[in-house]
Amino acid sequence: MITIDIDASRATMAQRTGTERYSYEVIAALDRIAPVEVKFRLYINGGRERLPPLSERALVRDIRLPRLWTHLRLGPVSWLARPRVLFVPAHVVPLLHPPTVVTIHDVGFRVFPEAHTARRRLELELTTRWSLCAARHVIAVSQATKRDLVNWYGVHPDRITVAHLGLSTTFAPPDDPRCVSAVRARYGLRRPYLLYIGTVQPRKNLVRVIEALAVALAAGYDLDLVIAGKRGWLSEPIEQRARELGVADRVRFTGYVADADLPALLAGALAFVFPSLYEGFGIPVLEAMACGAPVITSTISSLPEVAGDAALLVDPLDTNAIAATIMRLHDHDDLRADLRRRGFARVRQFTWEACAQRTLEVLLAV
């Protein structure tokens, strides 16, 4: 038997954003696709009930500790257990560790240091450098992230394998159109709306999205903007900009939206607007496509790599270009229909099974 240890702590989070969703999905897919001679030991810090359904070969060990869990519990316990490899799906390798493979999702703190506190920047810089140094091999979620690790940290390209993220099967247009109407009613959405989903923070470029909305409203377009996601560092200036432009009544900050509501919210949108200034992968683009939302996204970082020819790409620094693209999409039913068709085809190229297979190949080769 081959034993692979996994840090499953992020998979047990009650509210899953990017890295937590990745951890949950890749663990579930590894369990589905691995050969019978492979078994898994999953280490968690509470929250066992939030793990995905797993087979009998996956042993779950709850080694909870309130603070410094990674270094004081995960590392020593896994090192003593002597697995073939420890897989860390989200950034931080324990100080004491067996042979380890780590997934690095992005280095956004290097691109937008102002979006983090000084303490958080230092923490991210130190843990990223340590993880890149300590790991036997690194998984990057996109070619863009791989380039960043090579260019900014000097990691040899041969030590990095790209494994694109997959897409959960829960993201699909609702079978019953009444679901869309019900969600629109729940959030008070009576007009056509643009939608953003993700953490509310500066690098998501939401100030320019709000400014583009103001341009469209001034041109006579009757639209709302829905910003769905928890507030992050420096979110207040984003809300303040809506007030300054006099469009606060057209911008809805919903906070975190439950997973069950996301497909209908996406399916009902005029467009999913995601002109982010930096993304390690940008899975919301695929989620939107899978639900039938036409997508507007950026020409930079990983986003063209993910979107392919199934989205409208804009210069994220050009507010007028964002506004013009919104208005163009509003005016052309055939363009929206074409983007929906392309989006449905595009998302079929990204599966968690493919991500897990690429990951497993790395785990068995180190």
N, C-alpha and C positions, 0 to 999 in steps of 0.2 A: 504493500500500500504506500501511496505517496500522500504525505500530509502537508496541506497548505494552511497556514494561519492567516487570518484576516482581521484587521481592525474594522469592526462593524459598528463602531460607536456612532458614526454620523447617520447610519441607516435607521437608527432608532429615534431620530429627532421627530418631535410632534409636528413641526412646520418645516417641510422640506423645500429648500430652494436648491440652487445648482448643485453644490457638492454633495448635499444630503440625498438629493434625488439620484445622482449618479451612483453613490454608494449603495443605495437600496436596489437599484435596477441591475447594476453589474454583479452584485452578490447573487441575486436571484437567478440571473442568466448563467453565471458560472456553475451554479448548482444544477441547472437544467442540462448544460451541454458537456460537462466534464465526463471523461470515461470512468468506468466503474472502479478502477484502481485508485482514483483520487478521492481523498476525503478532506473535509474542511473543519477547522476549528475557528469559530467566530468568537471574538472577544468584545463584550459590550460593557457599558457603564450604566446599567439600568435600561428600562424600556424594552424588554424582551418582546412584549406584545406588539410592538410596532415593526418588528422584523418581517420580511416577506415570508410567505409559506416556503418551507425548505424540506428537503428529503431527509431520510434517516441518517445519511452519511455526514450531515452537517451538525456537528456538536457545538452547542452554544454555551459559553462560559461567561457568567456575569461576575466581573471582577471590579465592582464599583468602588470608586473613591471620589470624594467631593472635589479635590484639586489635584492638578498635575497628574491626571490619570495616565496619559500617554507615557510619561517617563518613569513614574513610580509603580505603575501596575502593568500596563501592556508590555512594556519592554522587558522587564525582568521575568514575567510569567512566560512570555513567548520564547525568550532566550533559553530558559530552563527546559521548556518543552521540546526543544530541538526539532522544529519543523524543517521541511525542505526549504521553505521560504516564507517570509512574512509579507503579506500584501497590504499596503497602506493606501487606501483609495483617495485620500485627501491630505496631501502636503507634508505632514510632520512625521519623520522617522524618530522612534524613541532613541534616547542616548545609548542605552544598552539594547542590542537587537541581534537577532539571527540574520542570515542573508535576507535582504529586503528589496522589494520592488515598490516604488512610490509613484503615484499619479500626481502630476503637477497640472493644475487646471489653467492657471494664468498667472501673470505677474503684473496685474493691474496697478499695484501699489507703486511700481516703478514708473509707470506711464502717467499716473495721476496721484502723485504723493499728497496733493492738497486734499484729497478725498478721505484721508485717514489722519488720525491723531499722530503726533510724533512718536508716542510710545508704541502705537500699533504698527507704524511703518518699521520701526526698529525690530519689533517682534517678527514681522513677516519677512524682513530681509535676513535676519539671523536664521530663522527656521528653514527658509528656502535654501540658503547657502548650505546649511548643515545637511538637509535632506538630499540635495544634489551630490554632496560629497560622500555621504554615508551609504546611499543606496547602491546596490549592485547594478540596477538598471532603472531607467525612468520611462514612464508612460506619459506622453503628452496627448492632450485631447484634440489637437489640431496641428497642422503644419505650421500655422502662425505661432502657436505656443512653442513648438520645437525651435523655430528660428529665433525666438526671443531668448530661449535658454542657451542656445549656441552663441548668439551675439552678445548677450549681456553677462553671461556667467561662464562662458568658455567651455561648456560641456561638449565633449566630442560627439558628433552626430551619431556615431555607432552605438552610443550608450542610450539613445532615445528612440523609442518606438511610438509611432502615432497610432492611436486607436480612437477613431471617431465615436462620439456618443451615439446611443440609439434613441429610439422614440417609444414611449409607453403606448401600449394599445388602447389606453383609456382616452387618448386624444384622437377623436373622430367626430364628424358632425353628428349631432343628436339624431336618433331615429325618429323621434317625434318632434315636429316643428313647434309644438306647444311648449317644449322645454325652453326654446329660445325666448319666446314671449314671456314665459314665467320669470326667467332670469332678468330680462329687460325690466319687467315690472318691479322685481325685487330691488333693483338698483336705481329705479326711477329714471330709466333711459327712454325718453319719448322721441328724441331726435336721432338722426343718423349719427353714429359715433365712431371716432378713432379710438384705438385701444393700445395701451402699453401695459405689459405685465413684467414685473421684476422689482428689484429693490429700488427705492427712490433715493438716488445718489447722483452726484455731478457727472460721473463718467458715462451715465446713460443718456446724457445730452437732452434732458427733459426741458431745460430752459429754452433751447432752440425749438423744440417741438411746440411748446406753449406760444412762443413768438410766431411760429408758422401758423398755428391756429388763429392767432390774432390777425395775421395777414389774410387768411381765408375768410374770416368773419367780416373783415372790412371790405372784402370783395363781394360780399353778399351771400356767402355760403352759410347754410344753417346747420352747424355741426356742434357736437360736444366732444370733449376729450376725456377718456376714462383712464386714470392712472391707477393700476391695481398692483399693490405690493406694499410690503412693510417699509417704513421710513428708515433710511440709513443715515450715515454721517453727512452733515451739511444738507439735509433735505429742506430746511426752512427757507433758504434763498430761492428754491424752486417754487414753493408755494407763494412766496412774496412776489415773484415775477408775475404770476397770474394776477395778483391784486394790482400791481403797478400798471399793467396793461388793460385793466378793466374787464378781464375775461374770467374772473374767478368763478362766476356763476355758470360758466361753460366748461369748467375743469373739475372733474370728480375724483377726489382722492379716496379710494375705497378702503385702503389698508389691505392686509393680507386677505386673499380670496381663497376659499376652500377649493381643493382639487375638483370636487364634484361640480362646481359652477363654471370652471374654466372652459370646457368645450363649448357650452352654449354661449358664454360671453364672447368667445372668439368667433363662433359661427355667425353671430349677429352683428359683428363689426363691419363697418364700411371698409376699414383697413386696419391692419396691425402695423403700428409705426414704431420702428426700432432702429433709429439712426445713431446707435451707440458709438462712443468715441474709442472704445476698446472692449473686445470680448475674447476670452480664451477659446470659446466655442460658439455660444449663442444659441442654445437649445430652444429658447422661446420662438425663434424663427421657424423651426421645424414644427413645434407644437401648433403654431398659428396655421401653417400650411396644411397640417393634417386635419384641422377643423374647418378648412375652407375659407380662411381669411386671406385676402390679398395682402401681400407684405411689402412694406417700404423699409429698407434697411441701408446700412452704410457700405461705402466702397473700401473700407479699411479693416485692418486686423483680420480676424478669421471669418468675418461675415460673408464676403464673396465666396469663400471656400465652402461654406455651409449652404448658402442660398442658391448657388449656381445660376441658372437662367430662369429661375422660378420666382424672382422678386424684382422690384424696381430698386435699383441701387442709386443712392444720392451721396453727394459730398456732405458729410455730417456737419461741416463748419459753415455751410451756406444755407442760412435760414430761408432765403427766397427760393432756393432750389427745393427745399423740403416742402415749402408751401405750394410751389408750382406742381410738384408731384402729387400732393394731396388733392389739389383741385383737378388735375388731369384724371386721376383715378375716380374721383367723384363723378366726372362728366362722361365717362366712357364705360358703359355696361359691358361691352365686348372685351375691353382690357381686363376688367375685374374677372370676367368669366375665364379668360385665357390664363390669368395668373392662378386661378383656382385649379384649373386642369394641370398646369405645370407643377403646382405645389403638391398635388396628390401624387404625381409621378416622382417628384424629387424625394419625398419622405420615405418612399419604399427602399431607397438606397441606404438608409440608416436604421439598423436594428440593434437591439441589445445583444442578440445572439452573436452577431458579427463582432461587436465590441468585446464581448466575453471571450470569443474564440481567439482573437488577437491577443488579449490579455493573458489567457491561459498559455498560449505558446511562449510568451515571455516568462511566465512563472515556472514553466517546466524546463526552460532552457538555462536559467541562471545557475 
